[in-house]
């Protein structure tokens, strides 16, 4: 069966030496004749490229190398037949009036009765702030005409406006007539004695020391907020330069504060300043000792 392994040329048996002596031209496929009348050469691995149809490398001299390598084709070889997307031009927006009208503050409805949520004075203040920031209502006629929109229907205030208010043309005259019709009631004020009694009732608890409170829109230590409240009441009672009832408030202070605020205070001003000057380190240490004594008593 060795003949099956013998090399052939053009379908005929030949020796291996004859094949080795063949020149390169004899290995090329003929241009005429039978497509089988040639010897397929060995693959030159130095000149190979991958075929999209086979895992076997194809030599540059292989007949199969004449096939189109689809994998090497670029997109430019097959231009897309789809049209390029088009972006519709957005419709132009309407022109905006650049004039600034300012923010409009909420204006409460005014009735001219005891059911109003604000006094006539406060109502007028809000209305002034709203109109001064609005360029559409910066003239006297505009402010007077718009005023009716903030009056309760069928209220005494609306009746006054219909009878007298809308007939005026100057804003100063309109305000004067409004306050004449709806005067601000006298506010009940605390007497000096009542304020001093409230001052004497102020208490600063030791449990609150070292904590922060809201005062004047910011966070402050509790003993500072206490001192500010005390001096404000003393000023309103007109005793801030004296010592009236001062001893009552000092005796009620926590011990840790009293240790730093002696009895010989000359006024409420110096007394409250001494409270605010107490060091936080001293306060924390005093609160800790107070809590330890309390815990021992409980056990």
Helices and strands as residue ranges (DSSP letters): G 2-5, E 8-9, E 12-13, H 16-20, G 24-27, G 45-47, E 48-49, E 58-59, G 63-66, G 70-72, G 75-77, H 120-132, G 135-137, H 140-147, G 148-150, H 156-163, G 165-167, H 171-181, H 192-200, G 206-208, E 212-215, E 218-221, H 222-236, H 246-251, H 255-258, H 268-276, H 280-298
